[in-house]
C-alpha cells in the first residue's frame, strides 16, 4: 500500500478571526506539507478543486498550486483531486491542456483525478437553471473518454456532443514521454466504484468512512476491474482511500492534539457542502454543529477505525488495517485544524516509522502501469 497527502485550503472562521492573513498562511503552509511529504517518502499529494465553499476549502485554482509544487518537489506524484471537466466549470480542452502541461513540468509525475463535484452549492453555481445534481453524471460521462483522444491523437478528431463540441484541432502540448497520466475518478458510492472499474479508472475514495465498510466495496472493484474496457491507454487498477491522521511521539500527545483540533467543525462543514455524500444518522443540519470531540469520542473513533491517531507503532497497526482491506493507497487529509508544527511532525513520523514498514516498492504503482503502456 502506498501513501499520500490530501490538501484543500481549510480556513475555518476561528483561524480567520485570529489571523488577518489566515487564508494566505493556510495555502502557503499546505505547500510546505507537500514538500515535507516528498522528503518523507509519501508517493502522492492530492489538491482539491473547490469553489464558493467558505471555510471548508479555499483551494480553487489547484492547477496553479500544483504547478508550483511541480518545481518545489522531486519524487512525489502530484494529483488533481479533482479537476472538474464539466464544460461550464472547466472546458474539457483546457483541462486536457493543463494535465499535459503539468505532466511536463513535473517530469511525468502528474495524476489526473476527475469528478462531478460533491455538492449542489458549488456545482449548480456553474449550471444556471439546473437544480438536480444527477444532471452532472450525463455531462461527465459524455466527456471523460475524450481526454485520451485529445492526448494521443496527433490531431484530435473533434467532438459533437449534447453539452459541448469542438472541431478537429491539435491539442497541445501532448503529455510527457508518451502515453498519458493515470486517470482517476472521485467516487462516492458503490455504483461509482463499479463504473470506474468498468472504464479502467482508479478510484479516489474521498467519502470513505470506516475500514470494515470499505472491504466489500474494494473487493467488488477489484473483481470488476479485471474485465475493464479502458477508455485510456491502460487500466489504472487503483483504489485510494482517505482518513484523518494524527501521529505524535506518545499516545497521550496524539489524543490531546485530536481533542483540540476542532475536528467536529471540519466534519460539520463537510456535510454542509457535500450534500451528495451519505449522511450518517445523527449528523445535525448546518448551522448546528457536530458536538466537540472529547477524549472518549476520539478513543471511539480510533476503535471504530474512523480515525488514525496515536504513537508511531499504533499508527502503523491502524494503517495495516487499510492495507488488509485491499486499499492500494492511503491518503491523509491534512490539515484538519491541527497546528502547523504538529502537522509537520505527523508527516515526519509517518515517513520515518510507518511508510518504510508498509511501502517497500520504490516505484509508484501508476508509473508501472504507464510504463507498460509505453512499451
C-alpha positions as CSV (number, residue, x, y, z in Angstrom):
1,X,0.0,0.0,0.0
2,X,1.3,3.4,-0.9
3,X,0.8,6.7,1.0
4,X,-0.5,10.1,0.0
5,X,-1.5,13.5,1.4
6,X,-4.6,15.5,0.6
7,X,-4.8,19.3,1.0
8,X,-7.7,21.6,0.4
9,X,-7.1,25.1,1.8
10,X,-9.1,24.8,5.0
11,X,-9.6,28.2,6.6
12,X,-12.1,27.9,9.5
13,X,-13.7,31.0,10.9
14,X,-11.8,30.6,14.2
15,X,-8.4,30.9,12.4
16,X,-9.6,33.8,10.2
17,X,-10.7,35.7,13.3
18,X,-7.3,35.2,15.0
19,X,-5.2,36.0,11.9
20,X,-6.0,38.6,9.3
21,X,-3.7,36.7,6.8
22,X,-5.2,33.2,7.7
23,X,-6.1,32.4,4.1
24,X,-2.6,33.2,2.8
25,X,-0.9,31.3,5.7
26,X,-3.1,28.2,5.2
27,X,-2.3,28.0,1.5
28,X,1.4,28.5,1.9
29,X,1.6,26.1,4.8
30,X,-0.1,23.4,2.7
31,X,2.6,23.7,0.0
32,X,5.1,23.1,2.8
33,X,3.3,20.0,3.9
34,X,3.5,18.6,0.4
35,X,7.2,19.5,0.2
36,X,7.9,17.7,3.5
37,X,5.8,14.7,2.4
38,X,8.0,14.4,-0.7
39,X,11.1,14.3,1.6
40,X,9.4,11.8,3.9
41,X,8.7,9.2,1.3
42,X,5.0,9.8,0.6
43,X,4.3,8.9,-3.0
44,X,1.2,11.1,-3.8
45,X,-0.2,14.5,-3.0
46,X,-3.7,15.5,-4.0
47,X,-5.0,19.0,-4.2
48,X,-8.7,19.7,-4.3
49,X,-10.6,22.0,-6.6
50,X,-13.5,23.7,-4.8
51,X,-15.4,26.9,-5.4
52,X,-17.6,29.0,-3.1
53,X,-17.0,26.8,-0.1
54,X,-16.2,29.4,2.6
55,X,-14.1,28.0,5.4
56,X,-14.1,24.4,4.1
57,X,-11.9,24.9,1.1
58,X,-10.2,27.9,-0.4
59,X,-8.1,25.9,-2.9
60,X,-9.9,26.7,-6.1
61,X,-7.0,27.2,-8.6
62,X,-5.3,23.9,-7.9
63,X,-3.6,23.8,-11.3
64,X,-1.6,26.9,-10.2
65,X,-0.9,25.3,-6.8
66,X,0.3,22.1,-8.4
67,X,2.4,23.9,-11.0
68,X,4.3,25.5,-8.1
69,X,4.7,22.1,-6.4
70,X,6.0,20.5,-9.6
71,X,9.1,22.7,-9.3
72,X,9.3,22.5,-5.5
73,X,9.3,18.7,-5.2
74,X,11.3,15.9,-6.7
75,X,9.7,12.5,-6.4
76,X,6.2,12.8,-5.1
77,X,3.4,12.4,-7.7
78,X,1.0,15.4,-7.8
79,X,-2.7,14.8,-8.4
80,X,-5.8,16.8,-9.1
81,X,-8.3,15.8,-6.5
82,X,-10.1,16.9,-8.7
83,X,-10.1,18.7,-12.0
84,X,-13.8,19.2,-12.8
85,X,-14.3,18.7,-16.5
86,X,-17.9,19.8,-16.8
87,X,-17.7,22.3,-19.7
88,X,-19.4,25.2,-17.8
89,X,-16.8,24.7,-14.9
90,X,-13.7,24.0,-17.0
91,X,-13.8,23.4,-20.7
92,X,-12.6,19.9,-21.5
93,X,-9.9,21.1,-23.9
94,X,-8.5,23.4,-21.3
95,X,-8.4,20.6,-18.8
96,X,-6.6,18.4,-21.3
97,X,-4.0,21.1,-21.9
98,X,-3.5,21.7,-18.1
99,X,-3.0,18.0,-17.5
100,X,-0.4,17.7,-20.2
101,X,1.4,20.9,-19.1
102,X,1.6,19.7,-15.5
103,X,2.8,16.3,-16.8
104,X,5.7,18.2,-18.4
105,X,6.5,20.5,-15.5
106,X,6.5,17.6,-13.1
107,X,8.6,15.3,-15.3
108,X,5.8,12.7,-15.7
109,X,4.6,12.9,-12.0
110,X,1.1,14.2,-12.6
111,X,-2.0,12.2,-11.8
112,X,-5.3,13.2,-13.4
113,X,-8.2,12.9,-11.0
114,X,-11.6,14.0,-12.2
115,X,-15.2,14.0,-10.9
116,X,-18.5,15.8,-11.0
117,X,-18.3,17.6,-7.7
118,X,-19.9,16.6,-4.4
119,X,-22.2,19.5,-3.6
120,X,-25.0,21.4,-5.1
121,X,-24.0,24.8,-3.6
122,X,-20.7,24.5,-5.6
123,X,-21.5,22.8,-8.9
124,X,-25.0,24.2,-9.5
125,X,-23.5,27.7,-9.3
126,X,-22.0,26.9,-12.7
127,X,-25.2,25.3,-14.1
128,X,-27.9,28.1,-14.2
129,X,-31.4,26.7,-14.4
130,X,-30.3,23.2,-13.3
131,X,-31.5,22.0,-9.8
132,X,-30.6,18.3,-9.9
133,X,-27.0,17.2,-9.3
134,X,-27.8,13.9,-11.2
135,X,-27.7,16.0,-14.4
136,X,-23.9,16.2,-14.0
137,X,-23.5,12.5,-14.4
138,X,-24.6,12.7,-18.1
139,X,-22.2,15.6,-18.7
140,X,-19.2,13.8,-17.1
141,X,-20.0,10.5,-18.9
142,X,-20.1,12.4,-22.3
143,X,-16.7,14.0,-21.6
144,X,-14.3,11.7,-19.8
145,X,-13.5,9.3,-22.7
146,X,-12.4,12.3,-24.9
147,X,-9.3,13.1,-22.9
148,X,-7.1,10.2,-24.1
149,X,-8.1,11.0,-27.6
150,X,-7.0,14.7,-27.1
151,X,-3.7,13.5,-25.8
152,X,-2.9,10.6,-28.1
153,X,-4.3,11.7,-31.5
154,X,-1.9,13.9,-33.4
155,X,-4.9,16.0,-34.4
156,X,-7.9,15.5,-32.2
157,X,-10.8,14.3,-34.3
158,X,-13.1,16.8,-32.7
159,X,-16.3,16.2,-30.8
160,X,-20.0,16.9,-31.3
161,X,-22.0,16.2,-28.1
162,X,-25.0,17.3,-26.3
163,X,-23.2,19.6,-23.8
164,X,-20.1,20.7,-25.7
165,X,-18.4,20.5,-29.1
166,X,-15.1,21.2,-30.9
167,X,-14.0,21.0,-34.5
168,X,-10.8,18.9,-35.3
169,X,-7.9,20.7,-33.7
170,X,-4.3,19.9,-32.5
171,X,-4.4,19.8,-28.7
172,X,-1.1,20.9,-27.3
173,X,1.1,20.1,-25.5
174,X,1.0,16.3,-25.7
175,X,1.8,14.5,-22.4
176,X,5.4,14.0,-21.4
177,X,7.2,10.9,-22.6
178,X,4.4,9.0,-24.3
179,X,1.0,7.6,-23.2
180,X,-0.7,9.9,-20.6
181,X,-1.1,10.4,-16.9
182,X,-3.0,7.9,-14.8
183,X,-6.8,8.6,-14.8
184,X,-8.8,8.5,-11.6
185,X,-12.4,9.2,-10.6
186,X,-13.7,10.6,-7.3
187,X,-16.3,8.0,-6.3
188,X,-18.8,8.5,-3.6
189,X,-20.9,5.3,-3.8
190,X,-20.5,1.6,-4.6
191,X,-22.1,2.1,-8.0
192,X,-19.5,4.8,-8.8
193,X,-16.7,2.3,-7.9
194,X,-18.2,-0.2,-10.4
195,X,-18.4,2.4,-13.1
196,X,-14.8,3.5,-12.6
197,X,-13.7,-0.1,-12.7
198,X,-15.5,-0.7,-16.0
199,X,-13.8,2.3,-17.5
200,X,-10.4,1.3,-16.2
201,X,-10.1,4.3,-13.9
202,X,-8.6,4.4,-10.4
203,X,-10.9,5.5,-7.6
204,X,-10.4,8.5,-5.3
205,X,-12.3,7.4,-2.2
206,X,-12.7,10.8,-0.6
207,X,-16.0,9.8,1.0
208,X,-14.7,6.7,2.7
209,X,-15.8,6.1,6.2
210,X,-14.6,3.1,8.2
211,X,-12.4,0.2,7.1
212,X,-15.0,-2.5,7.6
213,X,-17.5,-0.6,5.4
214,X,-14.9,-0.5,2.6
215,X,-13.7,-4.0,2.4
216,X,-16.5,-5.4,0.2
217,X,-16.6,-2.2,-2.0
218,X,-12.8,-2.6,-2.7
219,X,-13.3,-6.3,-3.3
220,X,-16.1,-5.6,-5.8
221,X,-13.9,-3.0,-7.6
222,X,-11.1,-5.4,-7.8
223,X,-13.3,-8.1,-9.4
224,X,-14.8,-5.7,-11.9
225,X,-11.6,-4.0,-13.0
226,X,-10.3,-7.4,-14.3
227,X,-12.8,-7.0,-17.1
228,X,-12.3,-3.3,-17.7
229,X,-12.7,-1.8,-21.1
230,X,-10.3,1.1,-20.5
231,X,-11.2,4.5,-22.0
232,X,-7.5,5.4,-21.8
233,X,-4.2,3.8,-22.8
234,X,-4.2,1.4,-19.9
235,X,-6.1,0.3,-16.8
236,X,-5.3,2.2,-13.6
237,X,-6.2,-0.6,-11.2
238,X,-6.1,1.6,-8.0
239,X,-8.2,2.4,-5.0
240,X,-7.2,5.4,-2.9
241,X,-8.9,5.9,0.4
242,X,-8.7,8.8,2.8
243,X,-8.5,9.2,6.6
244,X,-7.6,11.8,9.2
245,X,-4.2,11.0,10.7
246,X,-2.5,12.4,13.8
247,X,0.8,10.9,14.9
248,X,2.9,12.0,17.8
249,X,5.6,10.6,20.0
250,X,3.2,9.4,22.6
251,X,-0.4,8.1,22.6
252,X,-1.4,10.9,25.1
253,X,0.0,13.7,23.0
254,X,-1.7,12.4,19.8
255,X,-5.1,12.2,21.5
256,X,-4.6,15.6,23.1
257,X,-3.9,17.1,19.6
258,X,-7.0,15.4,18.2
259,X,-9.3,16.7,21.0
260,X,-8.1,20.3,20.4
261,X,-8.1,20.2,16.6
262,X,-11.8,21.2,16.1
263,X,-12.4,18.1,14.0
264,X,-16.1,18.4,14.7
265,X,-16.2,21.7,12.8
266,X,-14.5,20.3,9.7
267,X,-16.9,17.4,9.7
268,X,-19.9,19.8,10.1
269,X,-18.7,21.8,7.1
270,X,-18.2,18.6,5.1
271,X,-21.8,17.7,5.5
272,X,-22.9,21.3,4.9
273,X,-21.4,21.4,1.5
274,X,-21.2,17.8,0.3
275,X,-24.8,17.0,0.1
276,X,-24.3,14.1,-2.3
277,X,-22.4,12.2,0.4
278,X,-24.4,9.7,2.6
279,X,-25.4,11.5,5.8
280,X,-25.0,9.1,8.8
281,X,-27.8,9.0,11.3
282,X,-27.4,11.6,14.0
283,X,-25.4,14.2,11.9
284,X,-27.1,17.6,12.5
285,X,-28.1,20.0,9.8
286,X,-26.0,23.1,9.4
287,X,-25.6,25.6,11.2
288,X,-26.0,23.1,14.1
289,X,-22.6,21.5,14.7
290,X,-21.5,18.1,15.4
291,X,-20.6,18.2,19.2
292,X,-17.0,18.9,20.2
293,X,-14.7,15.8,20.3
294,X,-13.7,14.6,23.8
295,X,-11.1,12.1,24.7
296,X,-13.8,9.5,24.8
297,X,-15.1,10.4,21.3
298,X,-11.5,10.2,19.9
299,X,-11.0,6.8,21.5
300,X,-14.3,5.6,20.0
301,X,-13.3,7.0,16.5
302,X,-10.0,5.1,16.7
303,X,-11.7,1.9,17.9
304,X,-14.2,2.2,15.1
305,X,-11.4,2.8,12.6
306,X,-12.7,6.2,11.6
307,X,-9.5,8.0,12.6
308,X,-5.8,7.2,12.6
309,X,-4.3,8.5,15.7
310,X,-1.6,7.5,18.2
311,X,2.1,7.0,18.5
312,X,4.1,5.6,15.5
313,X,3.5,1.9,16.4
314,X,-0.2,2.5,16.9
315,X,-0.5,4.4,13.6
316,X,1.4,1.6,11.9
317,X,-1.1,-1.0,13.0
318,X,-4.0,1.2,12.1
319,X,-2.6,1.7,8.6
320,X,-2.1,-2.0,8.2
321,X,-5.9,-2.5,8.6
322,X,-6.4,-0.4,5.4
323,X,-3.8,-2.5,3.6
324,X,-5.6,-5.7,4.8
325,X,-8.8,-4.3,3.4
326,X,-7.3,-4.0,0.0
327,X,-6.6,-0.3,-0.4
328,X,-3.8,0.5,-2.8
329,X,-3.2,3.9,-1.4
330,X,-4.0,5.6,2.0
331,X,-4.1,9.4,1.8
332,X,-4.2,11.5,4.9
333,X,-6.5,14.6,5.0
334,X,-4.3,17.4,6.3
335,X,-4.5,19.9,7.8
336,X,-7.7,19.4,9.9
337,X,-7.4,22.2,12.4
338,X,-4.1,20.8,13.7
339,X,-1.3,23.4,14.4
340,X,1.4,23.6,11.7
341,X,4.1,22.1,13.9
342,X,2.0,19.1,14.9
343,X,1.0,18.5,11.2
344,X,4.7,18.6,10.1
345,X,5.5,16.2,13.0
346,X,2.8,13.8,11.8
347,X,4.2,13.8,8.3
348,X,7.8,13.2,9.5
349,X,6.9,10.5,12.0
350,X,4.8,8.6,9.5
351,X,7.6,8.9,6.9
352,X,10.2,7.6,9.4
353,X,8.3,4.9,11.2
354,X,5.2,3.8,9.1
355,X,5.8,4.1,5.4
356,X,9.1,2.0,5.4
357,X,7.2,-0.8,7.1
358,X,4.4,-1.0,4.5
359,X,5.5,0.5,1.2
360,X,8.7,-1.2,0.2
361,X,8.4,-0.7,-3.6
362,X,10.5,2.3,-4.7
363,X,8.4,2.7,-7.9
364,X,5.0,4.3,-8.0
365,X,2.2,1.9,-8.9
366,X,0.8,4.3,-11.6
367,X,4.3,4.6,-13.1
368,X,4.4,0.8,-13.6
369,X,1.0,0.9,-15.4
370,X,2.1,3.9,-17.6
371,X,5.5,2.3,-18.4
372,X,3.8,-0.9,-19.5
373,X,1.6,1.1,-21.9
374,X,4.6,2.9,-23.4
375,X,6.5,-0.4,-24.1
